């Protein structure tokens, strides 16, 4: 699930757990009237309470990296991932804006300042993109419960307003890939009341169910490897969470995003093949 679906969920769930409220003041929810979605969101509201109660590692807005021993292994892969990212950025102008893939994100972003390159979207692979970034794919395999993996590209001046993720059954990881030089808080992410700064080659792990916002007020592009993974939970929340993760793919906003990405992927790689053909003698 993307951040943009948060306000869709808030209409139904209204959940609140010690600062984890779902719905952002001033951002209108997108309408999703299907019976399947309404049913799913009702279950989500109940599951969120279980997840909060049975969280193995507590519910801090931002986690210490040492909490997850595998985080150091992901950081070690940074040089290889950076090489693959540089190749992706050669065609940066052709990458989709996040809202082109997940239209719900239009509640928080409508310009071209937030671009993406997906390897995995809610458990569904982009085989072509994975083929282009094998070292990146190998690195994220070290993350237990991996659900989403992509490059998140913030252009200069981009600012995502305060918003909340749709569901507290996942945690988010950012691995700093390209972080421009900056003064103070020119470039940062705020999670609840904590302002964090990305560092190249370093992991940041946080709970996007808390209100957060991110900005790049420098004159250069910022890129992170963006990952969602299943939050460590005890029984019975672990079982309920597993069921929801497997059901979510059938909801309209996930299906729509997958279809949009397939269309972009088809066009992107067709153009790449055409360029190769033109280059041949």
C-alpha positions as CSV (number, residue, x, y, z in Angstrom):
1,X,0.0,0.0,0.0
2,X,1.3,3.5,-0.8
3,X,1.2,6.6,1.3
4,X,-1.4,8.0,-1.0
5,X,-4.0,5.5,0.1
6,X,-3.8,6.7,3.7
7,X,-6.6,9.1,3.4
8,X,-8.8,6.6,1.6
9,X,-8.3,4.2,4.6
10,X,-8.9,7.0,7.1
11,X,-12.5,7.4,6.0
12,X,-13.2,3.8,7.1
13,X,-10.7,3.0,9.8
14,X,-10.4,6.1,12.0
15,X,-7.8,4.2,14.0
16,X,-5.7,5.9,16.7
17,X,-2.9,4.3,18.7
18,X,-0.6,6.6,20.7
19,X,0.0,9.0,17.8
20,X,-0.9,6.7,15.0
21,X,-3.9,8.3,13.5
22,X,-5.0,7.6,10.0
23,X,-6.1,10.6,8.0
24,X,-4.4,14.0,7.4
25,X,-6.0,17.3,8.0
26,X,-6.5,19.3,4.9
27,X,-6.0,16.4,2.5
28,X,-9.3,15.1,1.0
29,X,-9.6,11.3,0.7
30,X,-10.0,9.7,-2.7
31,X,-13.3,7.9,-3.2
32,X,-13.1,4.1,-3.5
33,X,-16.7,3.0,-3.3
34,X,-16.4,-0.7,-4.1
35,X,-17.8,-3.2,-1.7
36,X,-14.5,-5.1,-1.7
37,X,-12.6,-2.0,-0.6
38,X,-15.1,-1.2,2.1
39,X,-14.9,-4.7,3.5
40,X,-11.1,-4.7,3.4
41,X,-10.9,-1.4,5.2
42,X,-13.1,-2.6,8.0
43,X,-10.8,-5.5,8.6
44,X,-7.8,-3.1,8.5
45,X,-9.2,-1.0,11.3
46,X,-9.4,-4.0,13.5
47,X,-6.0,-5.4,12.5
48,X,-4.3,-2.1,13.3
49,X,-5.2,-2.4,16.9
50,X,-3.8,-6.0,17.0
51,X,-0.6,-4.9,15.3
52,X,0.0,-2.1,17.9
53,X,-0.7,-4.4,20.8
54,X,1.4,-7.3,19.6
55,X,4.4,-5.5,18.1
56,X,7.5,-7.5,18.9
57,X,9.8,-4.4,18.9
58,X,7.4,-1.8,20.3
59,X,6.0,1.1,18.2
60,X,8.6,3.8,18.0
61,X,8.3,6.3,15.2
62,X,12.0,5.7,14.2
63,X,14.0,2.5,15.0
64,X,17.6,2.1,15.9
65,X,19.3,0.3,13.0
66,X,20.9,-2.2,15.4
67,X,17.4,-3.5,16.1
68,X,17.6,-5.2,12.7
69,X,20.9,-7.0,12.3
70,X,20.4,-7.5,8.5
71,X,20.4,-3.7,8.1
72,X,24.2,-3.7,8.1
73,X,24.2,-6.2,5.2
74,X,22.0,-3.9,3.1
75,X,24.4,-1.0,3.8
76,X,27.4,-3.0,2.6
77,X,25.7,-3.4,-0.8
78,X,25.5,0.4,-1.3
79,X,28.4,0.7,-3.8
80,X,27.0,-2.0,-6.1
81,X,23.5,-0.5,-5.8
82,X,24.8,3.0,-6.6
83,X,26.4,1.7,-9.9
84,X,23.0,0.3,-10.9
85,X,21.2,3.5,-9.9
86,X,23.5,5.6,-12.0
87,X,22.5,3.5,-15.1
88,X,18.8,4.0,-14.2
89,X,19.2,7.7,-13.9
90,X,20.5,8.0,-17.4
91,X,16.9,7.8,-18.4
92,X,15.5,9.7,-15.4
93,X,13.2,11.9,-17.5
94,X,11.4,8.8,-18.7
95,X,10.8,7.4,-15.2
96,X,7.2,7.7,-14.0
97,X,6.1,10.1,-11.3
98,X,4.7,8.2,-8.3
99,X,1.1,9.3,-9.0
100,X,1.4,7.9,-12.5
101,X,1.6,4.5,-11.0
102,X,-0.5,4.9,-7.9
103,X,-3.2,7.5,-8.6
104,X,-4.1,7.8,-4.9
105,X,-0.8,9.6,-4.4
106,X,-2.4,12.6,-6.1
107,X,-3.6,13.5,-2.6
108,X,-0.1,14.5,-1.7
109,X,1.8,14.9,-5.0
110,X,0.7,16.1,-8.4
111,X,3.9,17.4,-10.0
112,X,6.9,15.5,-11.6
113,X,9.1,16.0,-8.6
114,X,8.8,12.5,-7.2
115,X,9.9,9.8,-9.6
116,X,10.1,6.1,-9.0
117,X,11.7,2.9,-10.3
118,X,10.0,-0.2,-8.9
119,X,11.6,-3.6,-8.4
120,X,8.8,-4.9,-6.3
121,X,5.3,-3.5,-5.7
122,X,3.4,-5.1,-2.8
123,X,4.9,-8.5,-3.5
124,X,4.6,-8.3,-7.3
125,X,8.0,-8.3,-9.2
126,X,9.0,-6.1,-12.1
127,X,11.1,-8.7,-13.9
128,X,12.6,-6.2,-16.4
129,X,13.6,-3.7,-13.7
130,X,15.1,-6.5,-11.5
131,X,17.1,-7.7,-14.5
132,X,18.5,-4.1,-14.8
133,X,19.4,-4.0,-11.1
134,X,20.5,-7.5,-10.0
135,X,22.8,-6.3,-7.2
136,X,20.0,-4.2,-5.8
137,X,17.6,-7.1,-5.9
138,X,20.1,-9.4,-4.2
139,X,20.6,-6.8,-1.4
140,X,16.9,-6.4,-0.6
141,X,16.5,-10.2,-0.4
142,X,18.3,-9.9,2.9
143,X,15.2,-8.1,4.3
144,X,12.7,-10.4,6.0
145,X,9.1,-9.8,4.9
146,X,10.1,-7.7,1.9
147,X,6.9,-6.2,0.3
148,X,8.0,-3.2,-1.8
149,X,11.4,-2.1,-3.2
150,X,12.1,0.9,-5.4
151,X,14.3,3.9,-6.0
152,X,12.6,7.0,-4.8
153,X,13.8,10.1,-6.6
154,X,13.1,13.6,-5.1
155,X,13.9,16.5,-7.5
156,X,15.1,19.8,-6.2
157,X,12.5,21.7,-4.3
158,X,10.2,18.7,-3.8
159,X,8.2,18.7,-0.6
160,X,5.7,16.0,0.4
161,X,3.2,17.4,2.9
162,X,2.4,15.8,6.2
163,X,0.6,12.5,5.7
164,X,0.2,9.1,7.3
165,X,0.7,5.7,5.8
166,X,-2.4,3.5,5.4
167,X,-1.6,0.6,7.6
168,X,0.7,-0.1,10.5
169,X,1.5,-3.7,9.5
170,X,4.7,-2.7,7.6
171,X,7.8,-0.7,8.4
172,X,9.7,1.5,6.0
173,X,13.4,1.5,5.2
174,X,15.3,4.2,3.3
175,X,18.9,3.6,2.2
176,X,20.5,6.9,1.3
177,X,21.8,6.6,-2.3
178,X,22.3,10.3,-3.4
179,X,22.1,12.9,-0.7
180,X,23.0,16.5,-1.8
181,X,25.3,18.6,0.4
182,X,23.1,20.8,2.6
183,X,22.9,23.2,5.5
184,X,20.8,22.2,8.5
185,X,17.4,20.9,7.7
186,X,17.3,21.8,4.0
187,X,16.8,18.2,3.1
188,X,15.2,15.9,5.7
189,X,12.2,13.7,6.7
190,X,10.1,14.3,9.8
191,X,8.5,11.3,11.4
192,X,6.1,12.4,14.2
193,X,8.2,14.8,16.2
194,X,11.6,13.6,15.0
195,X,13.5,15.2,12.1
196,X,15.9,12.7,10.4
197,X,18.6,13.3,7.8
198,X,19.5,10.8,5.1
199,X,23.1,9.8,4.7
200,X,24.6,8.0,1.7
201,X,25.2,4.4,2.4
202,X,23.2,4.5,5.7
203,X,19.8,3.0,6.5
204,X,16.9,4.8,8.1
205,X,14.0,2.7,9.4
206,X,10.7,4.2,10.5
207,X,7.0,3.6,10.9
208,X,5.1,5.4,8.3
209,X,1.9,4.9,10.2
210,X,3.0,8.0,12.1
211,X,2.5,11.4,10.5
212,X,5.5,12.2,8.4
213,X,6.7,14.6,5.7
214,X,9.8,14.9,3.5
215,X,11.5,17.6,1.6
216,X,14.4,18.5,-0.6
217,X,15.1,22.2,-0.5
218,X,18.5,21.9,-2.2
219,X,19.3,22.4,-5.9
220,X,20.2,18.8,-6.5
221,X,18.4,15.5,-6.8
222,X,18.0,13.2,-3.8
223,X,17.6,9.4,-4.2
224,X,16.9,6.7,-1.7
225,X,16.3,3.0,-2.0
226,X,12.8,2.7,-0.6
227,X,11.6,-0.5,1.0
228,X,8.5,-1.7,2.9
229,X,8.8,-4.8,5.0
230,X,6.4,-6.7,7.3
231,X,6.5,-5.4,10.9
232,X,7.7,-8.0,13.4
233,X,4.5,-9.1,15.3
234,X,3.5,-11.8,17.8
235,X,0.6,-14.2,17.4
236,X,-2.3,-13.6,16.7
237,X,-1.4,-10.3,15.0
238,X,1.2,-12.0,12.9
239,X,-1.3,-14.3,11.3
240,X,-3.9,-11.6,10.7
241,X,-1.2,-9.4,9.1
242,X,-0.1,-12.2,6.8
243,X,-3.7,-12.7,5.6
244,X,-4.2,-9.0,5.0
245,X,-0.9,-8.8,3.0
246,X,-2.1,-11.5,0.8
247,X,-5.6,-10.1,0.3
248,X,-4.4,-6.6,-0.4
249,X,-3.4,-7.3,-3.9
250,X,-7.1,-7.8,-4.8
251,X,-8.1,-4.3,-3.7
252,X,-8.8,-1.8,-6.6
253,X,-6.0,0.7,-5.7
254,X,-3.3,-2.0,-5.7
255,X,-4.6,-3.6,-8.9
256,X,-4.7,-0.2,-10.6
257,X,-1.2,0.6,-9.6
258,X,0.1,-2.8,-10.9
259,X,-1.7,-2.2,-14.2
260,X,-0.3,1.3,-14.6
261,X,3.2,0.0,-13.9
262,X,2.9,-2.8,-16.5
263,X,1.9,-0.2,-19.1
264,X,4.9,2.0,-18.2
265,X,7.3,-0.9,-18.2
266,X,6.2,-2.1,-21.6
267,X,6.7,1.3,-23.1
268,X,10.0,2.0,-21.3
269,X,11.7,-1.2,-22.5
270,X,10.2,-1.0,-26.0
271,X,11.9,2.4,-26.4
272,X,15.2,1.0,-25.0
273,X,15.1,-1.8,-27.6
274,X,14.3,0.6,-30.4
275,X,17.3,2.7,-29.4
276,X,19.6,-0.4,-29.4
277,X,18.3,-1.3,-32.9
278,X,19.0,2.2,-34.2
279,X,22.5,2.0,-32.8
280,X,23.3,-1.3,-34.7
281,X,25.2,-0.9,-38.0
